[in-house]
Amino acid sequence: MASFNGFIRKSPDARLAAFLKAKGVHAPDDFNWQSEGRGTALVNEINNLISDLPDLGQDRVKAELDHLASLATPQTMTAAEQICSAQRIDLEGLLGIQDVLLMLATEHPKILERVAVQASLMQRTGGKQWSAFQFDDDGKPWALGDDAARAGFVADAIAILELPEHRKREADWYTSIRVDPITGEETEILQATIYVEASAESELTFGPSEGLERQIVQRVMEVGIACNAEERIVEICARGGKKMRDRYASSFSKHFAPQSAPPVETPRRDVLLSNLRSNPTFPIEPADRVTKVEMSSLEFYSVGGGFARFEHRGDDETIYQFLERQFGGQSPIHAVGWTITGATLRIMQTPEDGKRAKTLTVTLRSPNTTTIPNKTEAERQFVMALLDRWKLIAPPPETVDVIEAA
């Protein structure tokens, strides 16, 4: 748990005063919020104010400050921007993450909980407890707003977790706005956090008589989903292995996209599209059985807000030669201000065991979308190994948090 002393020192005066007042901590009118440059003296004086509360009241205020201090990270700021934008909560003019967290804790506690969950999920992107699943772009609608579909998915979550039917559950559905870091394009994401009462645990605590007692504590588990209907991707964050998340994906498909084929898992790794700026080589080995690797399309974005997409296939010339022939030195590959935001590779393999030759098509989009549709798990792992070798995707994060809250 983070110490809240540094959080207090970095918090704006008026916002900190409003938060403490809302929690029953009252400062005198002449209280010096700038005591010794907001150093140790200020922290001690605020702790003295808190000490005027009853014992349990002190614990509650200090625990909440500790919680806010633990949330004061860049991931939480990004999460707040995504959640608050969709809820029409203006963060313009607020002075950093401390100001944002104190405002939400005082005025929008429910939104603060969503922001905390969103930040937690963001830390798991690409980790062992997080998976993204890609649906075919078949044009068939999703039933994301259907109450029966939502209730069915929550019921399935209870079954997947192998919990008794009587366990309490709550599903919080809300929208967030993701902003592309390069183009600034906004995408609306429907999210849900499903809170489930897990099996009770026995813990030793101090009881009302001030003696030690063993009490039953109900734990809460979380399952998070994020639905990008535009790109037809659903992201699932849940405790358990790949087979567990496959079951969540199947349930999502059954309830929200019954007319579409089941989705396939797609990795969420940062893509290194800048490595495609100069005609790269794609080293292959005999065991790969790859006859040709073709860069069939490139997408660009300019600082002036322009988009461009070029597609070229064939053996006569590469897409790089095509751009050079068409634009010369003014090609987006060379011109200042153009950034590669997407690319498509076609990996052509030789036939095996009397089967026809295969072409594996891979789409990379900034910042972290790697789409390998309609392929077996073995083929997806094969493609990811090639992308790693060709330095087109970043290594996966090494740290993973556990999704469980008291």
DRENKE-888275 format. One record per residue (C-alpha): x negated, y negated, z negated; residue number from 1; residue in one letter. Coordinates in pm, whole numbers, plus 50000, padded with zeros to 5 digits. Layout:
{{X; Y; Z}; NUM; 'A'},
...
END
This chain:
{{50000; 50000; 50000}; 1; 'M'},
{{49859; 49660; 50097}; 2; 'A'},
{{49794; 49394; 49831}; 3; 'S'},
{{50027; 49097; 49866}; 4; 'F'},
{{49773; 48842; 49738}; 5; 'N'},
{{49635; 48771; 50085}; 6; 'G'},
{{49989; 48769; 50224}; 7; 'F'},
{{50088; 48495; 49977}; 8; 'I'},
{{49785; 48281; 50064}; 9; 'R'},
{{49868; 48298; 50436}; 10; 'K'},
{{50240; 48229; 50397}; 11; 'S'},
{{50384; 47881; 50476}; 12; 'P'},
{{50489; 47688; 50163}; 13; 'D'},
{{50856; 47628; 50243}; 14; 'A'},
{{50918; 47981; 50368}; 15; 'R'},
{{50750; 48142; 50068}; 16; 'L'},
{{50947; 47917; 49831}; 17; 'A'},
{{51275; 48007; 50006}; 18; 'A'},
{{51197; 48379; 49984}; 19; 'F'},
{{51110; 48366; 49614}; 20; 'L'},
{{51419; 48159; 49537}; 21; 'K'},
{{51638; 48413; 49717}; 22; 'A'},
{{51485; 48682; 49494}; 23; 'K'},
{{51560; 48487; 49176}; 24; 'G'},
{{51209; 48344; 49130}; 25; 'V'},
{{51243; 47972; 49060}; 26; 'H'},
{{50952; 47731; 49082}; 27; 'A'},
{{50961; 47389; 48911}; 28; 'P'},
{{51005; 47085; 49133}; 29; 'D'},
{{50644; 46979; 49078}; 30; 'D'},
{{50500; 47324; 49160}; 31; 'F'},
{{50174; 47283; 49354}; 32; 'N'},
{{50200; 47511; 49659}; 33; 'W'},
{{49853; 47399; 49771}; 34; 'Q'},
{{49679; 47486; 49446}; 35; 'S'},
{{49302; 47500; 49510}; 36; 'E'},
{{49350; 47537; 49883}; 37; 'G'},
{{49594; 47829; 49847}; 38; 'R'},
{{49337; 48046; 49676}; 39; 'G'},
{{49336; 48268; 49368}; 40; 'T'},
{{49490; 47997; 49151}; 41; 'A'},
{{49803; 47984; 49369}; 42; 'L'},
{{49839; 48363; 49360}; 43; 'V'},
{{49806; 48364; 48980}; 44; 'N'},
{{50063; 48088; 48940}; 45; 'E'},
{{50314; 48269; 49163}; 46; 'I'},
{{50255; 48590; 48966}; 47; 'N'},
{{50328; 48391; 48651}; 48; 'N'},
{{50659; 48279; 48804}; 49; 'L'},
{{50746; 48637; 48888}; 50; 'I'},
{{50659; 48747; 48534}; 51; 'S'},
{{50950; 48536; 48405}; 52; 'D'},
{{51189; 48788; 48560}; 53; 'L'},
{{51307; 49100; 48373}; 54; 'P'},
{{51075; 49397; 48412}; 55; 'D'},
{{51279; 49571; 48684}; 56; 'L'},
{{51320; 49240; 48867}; 57; 'G'},
{{50943; 49192; 48870}; 58; 'Q'},
{{50898; 49540; 49014}; 59; 'D'},
{{51149; 49473; 49292}; 60; 'R'},
{{50993; 49144; 49400}; 61; 'V'},
{{50638; 49277; 49390}; 62; 'K'},
{{50736; 49592; 49577}; 63; 'A'},
{{50899; 49387; 49853}; 64; 'E'},
{{50596; 49160; 49880}; 65; 'L'},
{{50377; 49469; 49904}; 66; 'D'},
{{50602; 49602; 50180}; 67; 'H'},
{{50586; 49275; 50375}; 68; 'L'},
{{50207; 49264; 50335}; 69; 'A'},
{{50180; 49616; 50481}; 70; 'S'},
{{50383; 49500; 50783}; 71; 'L'},
{{50165; 49198; 50859}; 72; 'A'},
{{49999; 49350; 51169}; 73; 'T'},
{{49981; 49263; 51540}; 74; 'P'},
{{50208; 49564; 51616}; 75; 'Q'},
{{50475; 49420; 51386}; 76; 'T'},
{{50455; 49082; 51559}; 77; 'M'},
{{50511; 49248; 51896}; 78; 'T'},
{{50798; 49449; 51748}; 79; 'A'},
{{50955; 49133; 51605}; 80; 'A'},
{{50938; 48963; 51944}; 81; 'E'},
{{51106; 49263; 52110}; 82; 'Q'},
{{51384; 49304; 51851}; 83; 'I'},
{{51454; 48936; 51776}; 84; 'C'},
{{51471; 48840; 52143}; 85; 'S'},
{{51759; 49082; 52200}; 86; 'A'},
{{51936; 48961; 51883}; 87; 'Q'},
{{51907; 48591; 51983}; 88; 'R'},
{{51684; 48517; 51683}; 89; 'I'},
{{51446; 48240; 51786}; 90; 'D'},
{{51087; 48282; 51665}; 91; 'L'},
{{50964; 47971; 51843}; 92; 'E'},
{{50775; 47742; 51609}; 93; 'G'},
{{50724; 47996; 51330}; 94; 'L'},
{{50373; 48001; 51188}; 95; 'L'},
{{50245; 48354; 51231}; 96; 'G'},
{{50351; 48699; 51118}; 97; 'I'},
{{50388; 48601; 50750}; 98; 'Q'},
{{50638; 48328; 50841}; 99; 'D'},
{{50831; 48572; 51062}; 100; 'V'},
{{50847; 48847; 50799}; 101; 'L'},
{{50958; 48614; 50518}; 102; 'L'},
{{51226; 48462; 50742}; 103; 'M'},
{{51361; 48805; 50835}; 104; 'L'},
{{51349; 48930; 50476}; 105; 'A'},
{{51547; 48627; 50360}; 106; 'T'},
{{51792; 48576; 50648}; 107; 'E'},
{{51804; 48904; 50846}; 108; 'H'},
{{51713; 49203; 50624}; 109; 'P'},
{{51872; 49452; 50865}; 110; 'K'},
{{51662; 49316; 51152}; 111; 'I'},
{{51353; 49339; 50931}; 112; 'L'},
{{51418; 49713; 50889}; 113; 'E'},
{{51447; 49753; 51267}; 114; 'R'},
{{51124; 49562; 51318}; 115; 'V'},
{{50948; 49782; 51062}; 116; 'A'},
{{51068; 50098; 51239}; 117; 'V'},
{{50974; 49960; 51581}; 118; 'Q'},
{{50622; 49875; 51462}; 119; 'A'},
{{50587; 50223; 51316}; 120; 'S'},
{{50698; 50384; 51642}; 121; 'L'},
{{50460; 50166; 51845}; 122; 'M'},
{{50166; 50294; 51642}; 123; 'Q'},
{{50249; 50648; 51755}; 124; 'R'},
{{50258; 50577; 52128}; 125; 'T'},
{{50058; 50851; 52296}; 126; 'G'},
{{50019; 51037; 51968}; 127; 'G'},
{{50120; 51385; 51865}; 128; 'K'},
{{50464; 51279; 51738}; 129; 'Q'},
{{50567; 51069; 52037}; 130; 'W'},
{{50681; 51181; 52382}; 131; 'S'},
{{50831; 51013; 52687}; 132; 'A'},
{{51056; 51196; 52932}; 133; 'F'},
{{51121; 51096; 53293}; 134; 'Q'},
{{51452; 51157; 53472}; 135; 'F'},
{{51480; 51174; 53850}; 136; 'D'},
{{51587; 50847; 54009}; 137; 'D'},
{{51912; 51002; 54135}; 138; 'D'},
{{52128; 50694; 54081}; 139; 'G'},
{{52365; 50876; 53848}; 140; 'K'},
{{52474; 50664; 53548}; 141; 'P'},
{{52388; 50726; 53186}; 142; 'W'},
{{52658; 50723; 52918}; 143; 'A'},
{{52449; 50529; 52666}; 144; 'L'},
{{52745; 50339; 52521}; 145; 'G'},
{{52977; 50638; 52479}; 146; 'D'},
{{53062; 50692; 52111}; 147; 'D'},
{{53126; 51064; 52159}; 148; 'A'},
{{52788; 51107; 52329}; 149; 'A'},
{{52615; 50925; 52046}; 150; 'R'},
{{52789; 51133; 51780}; 151; 'A'},
{{52702; 51452; 51968}; 152; 'G'},
{{52335; 51357; 51989}; 153; 'F'},
{{52321; 51279; 51615}; 154; 'V'},
{{52486; 51613; 51537}; 155; 'A'},
{{52228; 51789; 51753}; 156; 'D'},
{{51949; 51610; 51562}; 157; 'A'},
{{52078; 51767; 51240}; 158; 'I'},
{{52077; 52109; 51404}; 159; 'A'},
{{51727; 52060; 51551}; 160; 'I'},
{{51597; 51967; 51207}; 161; 'L'},
{{51764; 52283; 51070}; 162; 'E'},
{{51940; 52089; 50795}; 163; 'L'},
{{52277; 52177; 50644}; 164; 'P'},
{{52574; 52000; 50800}; 165; 'E'},
{{52653; 51816; 50476}; 166; 'H'},
{{52329; 51616; 50485}; 167; 'R'},
{{52391; 51244; 50509}; 168; 'K'},
{{52297; 51071; 50832}; 169; 'R'},
{{52310; 50722; 50976}; 170; 'E'},
{{52236; 50610; 51330}; 171; 'A'},
{{52138; 50250; 51398}; 172; 'D'},
{{52182; 50159; 51768}; 173; 'W'},
{{52042; 49831; 51895}; 174; 'Y'},
{{51872; 49667; 52192}; 175; 'T'},
{{51523; 49528; 52225}; 176; 'S'},
{{51345; 49335; 52498}; 177; 'I'},
{{51007; 49449; 52627}; 178; 'R'},
{{50798; 49199; 52817}; 179; 'V'},
{{50544; 49316; 53073}; 180; 'D'},
{{50207; 49178; 52955}; 181; 'P'},
{{50100; 49095; 53311}; 182; 'I'},
{{50412; 48990; 53501}; 183; 'T'},
{{50620; 48864; 53210}; 184; 'G'},
{{50916; 49068; 53341}; 185; 'E'},
{{51171; 49148; 53071}; 186; 'E'},
{{51328; 49494; 53037}; 187; 'T'},
{{51621; 49568; 52808}; 188; 'E'},
{{51573; 49884; 52602}; 189; 'I'},
{{51849; 50058; 52408}; 190; 'L'},
{{51705; 50204; 52090}; 191; 'Q'},
{{51832; 50416; 51805}; 192; 'A'},
{{51686; 50515; 51472}; 193; 'T'},
{{51856; 50819; 51322}; 194; 'I'},
{{51809; 50842; 50946}; 195; 'Y'},
{{51864; 51190; 50804}; 196; 'V'},
{{51877; 51302; 50443}; 197; 'E'},
{{51614; 51573; 50415}; 198; 'A'},
{{51578; 51841; 50150}; 199; 'S'},
{{51554; 51704; 49798}; 200; 'A'},
{{51219; 51698; 49619}; 201; 'E'},
{{51142; 51717; 49250}; 202; 'S'},
{{50922; 51437; 49114}; 203; 'E'},
{{50795; 51356; 48766}; 204; 'L'},
{{50901; 51005; 48660}; 205; 'T'},
{{50962; 50796; 48352}; 206; 'F'},
{{51332; 50810; 48267}; 207; 'G'},
{{51564; 50568; 48080}; 208; 'P'},
{{51435; 50697; 47746}; 209; 'S'},
{{51078; 50601; 47849}; 210; 'E'},
{{50982; 50965; 47833}; 211; 'G'},
{{50873; 51180; 48123}; 212; 'L'},
{{51156; 51340; 48318}; 213; 'E'},
{{51169; 51551; 48631}; 214; 'R'},
{{51416; 51396; 48872}; 215; 'Q'},
{{51554; 51496; 49210}; 216; 'I'},
{{51459; 51252; 49487}; 217; 'V'},
{{51628; 51258; 49829}; 218; 'Q'},
{{51381; 51206; 50110}; 219; 'R'},
{{51476; 51040; 50438}; 220; 'V'},
{{51344; 51144; 50779}; 221; 'M'},
{{51362; 50932; 51093}; 222; 'E'},
{{51409; 51020; 51457}; 223; 'V'},
{{51359; 50736; 51702}; 224; 'G'},
{{51462; 50710; 52067}; 225; 'I'},
{{51412; 50428; 52319}; 226; 'A'},
{{51606; 50439; 52646}; 227; 'C'},
{{51484; 50253; 52955}; 228; 'N'},
{{51778; 50299; 53191}; 229; 'A'},
{{51608; 50096; 53465}; 230; 'E'},
{{51306; 50326; 53488}; 231; 'E'},
{{51512; 50626; 53369}; 232; 'R'},
{{51273; 50703; 53085}; 233; 'I'},
{{51365; 50807; 52733}; 234; 'V'},
{{51099; 50795; 52462}; 235; 'E'},
{{51137; 51017; 52157}; 236; 'I'},
{{50949; 50989; 51829}; 237; 'C'},
{{51007; 51269; 51579}; 238; 'A'},
{{50826; 51497; 51340}; 239; 'R'},
{{50745; 51839; 51479}; 240; 'G'},
{{50574; 51986; 51783}; 241; 'G'},
{{50634; 51957; 52154}; 242; 'K'},
{{50909; 52219; 52151}; 243; 'K'},
{{51104; 52011; 51899}; 244; 'M'},
{{51086; 51699; 52116}; 245; 'R'},
{{51181; 51905; 52421}; 246; 'D'},
{{51499; 51999; 52234}; 247; 'R'},
{{51574; 51632; 52163}; 248; 'Y'},
{{51521; 51556; 52532}; 249; 'A'},
{{51755; 51838; 52633}; 250; 'S'},
{{52016; 51706; 52391}; 251; 'S'},
{{51979; 51356; 52531}; 252; 'F'},
{{52025; 51492; 52882}; 253; 'S'},
{{52333; 51692; 52780}; 254; 'K'},
{{52511; 51403; 52610}; 255; 'H'},
{{52398; 51091; 52795}; 256; 'F'},
{{52299; 51213; 53143}; 257; 'A'},
{{52503; 51530; 53207}; 258; 'P'},
{{52509; 51476; 53584}; 259; 'Q'},
{{52129; 51459; 53617}; 260; 'S'},
{{51863; 51727; 53614}; 261; 'A'},
{{51683; 51765; 53279}; 262; 'P'},
{{51386; 51529; 53238}; 263; 'P'},
{{51019; 51622; 53231}; 264; 'V'},
{{50767; 51494; 52979}; 265; 'E'},
{{50554; 51208; 53107}; 266; 'T'},
{{50242; 51088; 52924}; 267; 'P'},
{{50228; 50736; 52777}; 268; 'R'},
{{49862; 50646; 52810}; 269; 'R'},
{{49721; 50306; 52901}; 270; 'D'},
{{49639; 50301; 53271}; 271; 'V'},
{{49309; 50151; 53393}; 272; 'L'},
{{49427; 50005; 53722}; 273; 'L'},
{{49139; 49759; 53741}; 274; 'S'},
{{48919; 50058; 53833}; 275; 'N'},
{{49112; 50078; 54163}; 276; 'L'},
{{49005; 49733; 54280}; 277; 'R'},
{{48709; 49864; 54478}; 278; 'S'},
{{48767; 50171; 54694}; 279; 'N'},
{{48696; 50436; 54427}; 280; 'P'},
{{48577; 50791; 54474}; 281; 'T'},
{{48774; 51081; 54334}; 282; 'F'},
{{48523; 51355; 54244}; 283; 'P'},
{{48667; 51705; 54270}; 284; 'I'},
{{48539; 52053; 54194}; 285; 'E'},
{{48591; 52379; 54386}; 286; 'P'},
{{48815; 52514; 54109}; 287; 'A'},
{{49054; 52221; 54162}; 288; 'D'},
{{49153; 52353; 54508}; 289; 'R'},
{{49203; 51991; 54615}; 290; 'V'},
{{49161; 51919; 54985}; 291; 'T'},
{{49230; 51546; 54977}; 292; 'K'},
{{49315; 51261; 54740}; 293; 'V'},
{{49500; 50971; 54899}; 294; 'E'},
{{49581; 50632; 54750}; 295; 'M'},
{{49912; 50583; 54928}; 296; 'S'},
{{50037; 50258; 54770}; 297; 'S'},
{{49919; 49962; 54565}; 298; 'L'},
{{50131; 49700; 54387}; 299; 'E'},
{{50006; 49351; 54301}; 300; 'F'},
{{50116; 49053; 54094}; 301; 'Y'},
{{49980; 48700; 54131}; 302; 'S'},
{{49942; 48433; 53865}; 303; 'V'},
{{50186; 48221; 54066}; 304; 'G'},
{{50461; 48476; 54016}; 305; 'G'},
{{50436; 48658; 54348}; 306; 'G'},
{{50472; 49033; 54397}; 307; 'F'},
{{50334; 49246; 54679}; 308; 'A'},
{{50349; 49617; 54751}; 309; 'R'},
{{50154; 49790; 55027}; 310; 'F'},
{{50196; 50149; 55138}; 311; 'E'},
{{49981; 50334; 55386}; 312; 'H'},
{{49944; 50706; 55460}; 313; 'R'},
{{49749; 50902; 55713}; 314; 'G'},
{{49405; 51021; 55812}; 315; 'D'},
{{49314; 50728; 56038}; 316; 'D'},
{{49221; 50486; 55755}; 317; 'E'},
{{49258; 50436; 55381}; 318; 'T'},
{{49485; 50175; 55226}; 319; 'I'},
{{49172; 49975; 55143}; 320; 'Y'},
{{49067; 49973; 55510}; 321; 'Q'},
{{49423; 49882; 55604}; 322; 'F'},
{{49423; 49580; 55369}; 323; 'L'},
{{49079; 49475; 55494}; 324; 'E'},
{{49193; 49494; 55856}; 325; 'R'},
{{49515; 49303; 55790}; 326; 'Q'},
{{49393; 49032; 55551}; 327; 'F'},
{{49014; 49034; 55548}; 328; 'G'},
{{48879; 48828; 55259}; 329; 'G'},
{{49230; 48713; 55164}; 330; 'Q'},
{{49339; 49065; 55071}; 331; 'S'},
{{49488; 49089; 54719}; 332; 'P'},
{{49205; 49330; 54649}; 333; 'I'},
{{48956; 49044; 54680}; 334; 'H'},
{{49158; 48724; 54631}; 335; 'A'},
{{49143; 48551; 54294}; 336; 'V'},
{{49462; 48560; 54085}; 337; 'G'},
{{49598; 48897; 54201}; 338; 'W'},
{{49627; 49185; 53953}; 339; 'T'},
{{49699; 49549; 54035}; 340; 'I'},
{{50014; 49651; 53846}; 341; 'T'},
{{50094; 49985; 54010}; 342; 'G'},
{{49953; 50259; 54231}; 343; 'A'},
{{50056; 50591; 54384}; 344; 'T'},
{{49815; 50880; 54438}; 345; 'L'},
{{49884; 51190; 54645}; 346; 'R'},
{{49677; 51492; 54543}; 347; 'I'},
{{49685; 51762; 54812}; 348; 'M'},
{{49604; 52120; 54716}; 349; 'Q'},
{{49528; 52430; 54920}; 350; 'T'},
{{49782; 52716; 54928}; 351; 'P'},
{{49752; 52981; 54658}; 352; 'E'},
{{49870; 53346; 54655}; 353; 'D'},
{{50054; 53315; 54983}; 354; 'G'},
{{50244; 53003; 54873}; 355; 'K'},
{{50266; 52681; 55069}; 356; 'R'},
{{50026; 52393; 55013}; 357; 'A'},
{{50126; 52146; 54739}; 358; 'K'},
{{50111; 51770; 54720}; 359; 'T'},
{{50120; 51629; 54366}; 360; 'L'},
{{50239; 51266; 54364}; 361; 'T'},
{{50138; 51049; 54069}; 362; 'V'},
{{50263; 50696; 53999}; 363; 'T'},
{{50068; 50468; 53764}; 364; 'L'},
{{50222; 50145; 53636}; 365; 'R'},
{{50088; 49888; 53394}; 366; 'S'},
{{50055; 49901; 53103}; 367; 'P'},
{{50105; 50269; 53013}; 368; 'N'},
{{50338; 50453; 53251}; 369; 'T'},
{{50212; 50771; 53415}; 370; 'T'},
{{50487; 50944; 53612}; 371; 'T'},
{{50437; 51301; 53732}; 372; 'I'},
{{50794; 51407; 53820}; 373; 'P'},
{{50927; 51757; 53888}; 374; 'N'},
{{50609; 51944; 53801}; 375; 'K'},
{{50533; 52235; 53572}; 376; 'T'},
{{50352; 52180; 53243}; 377; 'E'},
{{50038; 52339; 53392}; 378; 'A'},
{{50047; 52097; 53686}; 379; 'E'},
{{50098; 51799; 53456}; 380; 'R'},
{{49799; 51900; 53244}; 381; 'Q'},
{{49594; 51949; 53561}; 382; 'F'},
{{49683; 51600; 53688}; 383; 'V'},
{{49609; 51439; 53351}; 384; 'M'},
{{49266; 51605; 53347}; 385; 'A'},
{{49195; 51460; 53692}; 386; 'L'},
{{49308; 51112; 53586}; 387; 'L'},
{{49080; 51137; 53282}; 388; 'D'},
{{48789; 51242; 53505}; 389; 'R'},
{{48857; 50957; 53747}; 390; 'W'},
{{48880; 50706; 53458}; 391; 'K'},
{{49231; 50595; 53555}; 392; 'L'},
{{49381; 50644; 53207}; 393; 'I'},
{{49251; 50550; 52865}; 394; 'A'},
{{49176; 50812; 52598}; 395; 'P'},
{{49470; 50892; 52367}; 396; 'P'},
{{49481; 50727; 52022}; 397; 'P'},
{{49305; 50923; 51754}; 398; 'E'},
{{49522; 50833; 51455}; 399; 'T'},
{{49881; 50945; 51401}; 400; 'V'},
{{50113; 50845; 51119}; 401; 'D'},
{{50382; 51065; 50965}; 402; 'V'},
{{50740; 50954; 51021}; 403; 'I'},
{{50886; 50986; 50676}; 404; 'E'},
{{51013; 50730; 50430}; 405; 'A'},
{{51112; 50757; 50070}; 406; 'A'},
END
